[in-house]
């Protein structure tokens, strides 16, 4: 990942570099006015793009959040350092579940996400970079774990949030469709995930559109 941040938040220069990296390199300027925030289940789960510290603090006050799940993983850039420091200041439980928006979800990743949802103190806020793809997928997984249909869960992956299923991120939609076709109504989601899901087969059968990929991964730099 491109970054100009060098890991120092203690000095004024280091903190200024973290902000510069977040705003200019990590496209944080786009997130200053646009949070892509949404309620998934009131009082239990919320979703958004990578929140700057002031927005995270406001969301904690408004929704009494207790846990932050970071789908970007420990990426080491300014945005990551600033949100970790703010989460610690606010007393949030911080959980990393690194995922990709453009590759088939791995079984271990989805199981780690399910475990995070099972153990994290609610209410939980889940975020990725743009709040469009991975945050939507995580929200869909949460809903499946709580008894909704695939059709209901799949509404979390929509153009409303900036998700474009013609891009490589459409493999997340394909994951949900695969469960619906193979096991919905016949086998619980986690049992299917552990016993039947084949990430390699999902990837081999998925094709994205070149223009959609150019916009989402070259222009917007989705991860």
ChimeraX attribute file (.defattr): number of C-alpha atoms within 10 A of each C-alpha:
attribute: neighborCount
match mode: 1-to-1
recipient: residues
	/A:1	8
	/A:2	10
	/A:3	18
	/A:4	15
	/A:5	22
	/A:6	14
	/A:7	14
	/A:8	15
	/A:9	18
	/A:10	8
	/A:11	9
	/A:12	10
	/A:13	11
	/A:14	16
	/A:15	19
	/A:16	15
	/A:17	20
	/A:18	24
	/A:19	22
	/A:20	20
	/A:21	21
	/A:22	25
	/A:23	18
	/A:24	13
	/A:25	18
	/A:26	24
	/A:27	17
	/A:28	23
	/A:29	13
	/A:30	12
	/A:31	20
	/A:32	13
	/A:33	8
	/A:34	13
	/A:35	17
	/A:36	19
	/A:37	19
	/A:38	17
	/A:39	14
	/A:40	18
	/A:41	14
	/A:42	10
	/A:43	13
	/A:44	16
	/A:45	21
	/A:46	22
	/A:47	27
	/A:48	23
	/A:49	24
	/A:50	28
	/A:51	26
	/A:52	20
	/A:53	16
	/A:54	11
	/A:55	14
	/A:56	19
	/A:57	18
	/A:58	12
	/A:59	16
	/A:60	20
	/A:61	11
	/A:62	9
	/A:63	17
	/A:64	14
	/A:65	25
	/A:66	19
	/A:67	23
	/A:68	26
	/A:69	25
	/A:70	25
	/A:71	24
	/A:72	21
	/A:73	15
	/A:74	14
	/A:75	13
	/A:76	15
	/A:77	21
	/A:78	29
	/A:79	26
	/A:80	20
	/A:81	21
	/A:82	18
	/A:83	22
	/A:84	19
	/A:85	13
	/A:86	16
	/A:87	20
	/A:88	11
	/A:89	10
	/A:90	15
	/A:91	13
	/A:92	18
	/A:93	16
	/A:94	17
	/A:95	19
	/A:96	16
	/A:97	21
	/A:98	18
	/A:99	23
	/A:100	19
	/A:101	25
	/A:102	21
	/A:103	18
	/A:104	24
	/A:105	22
	/A:106	16
	/A:107	16
	/A:108	12
	/A:109	15
	/A:110	20
	/A:111	15
	/A:112	15
	/A:113	21
	/A:114	17
	/A:115	11
	/A:116	17
	/A:117	22
	/A:118	12
	/A:119	8
	/A:120	16
	/A:121	15
	/A:122	17
	/A:123	18
	/A:124	26
	/A:125	27
	/A:126	26
	/A:127	27
	/A:128	28
	/A:129	24
	/A:130	26
	/A:131	25
	/A:132	27
	/A:133	32
	/A:134	32
	/A:135	31
	/A:136	29
	/A:137	26
	/A:138	27
	/A:139	26
	/A:140	26
	/A:141	23
	/A:142	20
	/A:143	20
	/A:144	21
	/A:145	17
	/A:146	9
	/A:147	11
	/A:148	13
	/A:149	15
	/A:150	21
	/A:151	13
	/A:152	11
	/A:153	22
	/A:154	20
	/A:155	16
	/A:156	26
	/A:157	25
	/A:158	15
	/A:159	12
	/A:160	11
	/A:161	20
	/A:162	15
	/A:163	22
	/A:164	20
	/A:165	20
	/A:166	17
	/A:167	21
	/A:168	23
	/A:169	28
	/A:170	22
	/A:171	24
	/A:172	26
	/A:173	23
	/A:174	17
	/A:175	19
	/A:176	19
	/A:177	15
	/A:178	16
	/A:179	19
	/A:180	16
	/A:181	10
	/A:182	13
	/A:183	15
	/A:184	17
	/A:185	12
	/A:186	9
	/A:187	12
	/A:188	14
	/A:189	19
	/A:190	17
	/A:191	11
	/A:192	16
	/A:193	19
	/A:194	13
	/A:195	9
	/A:196	12
	/A:197	20
	/A:198	17
	/A:199	15
	/A:200	12
	/A:201	10
	/A:202	17
	/A:203	16
	/A:204	9
	/A:205	9
	/A:206	14
	/A:207	12
	/A:208	15
	/A:209	12
	/A:210	11
	/A:211	12
	/A:212	16
	/A:213	21
	/A:214	14
	/A:215	14
	/A:216	20
	/A:217	17
	/A:218	11
	/A:219	9
	/A:220	13
	/A:221	14
	/A:222	20
	/A:223	18
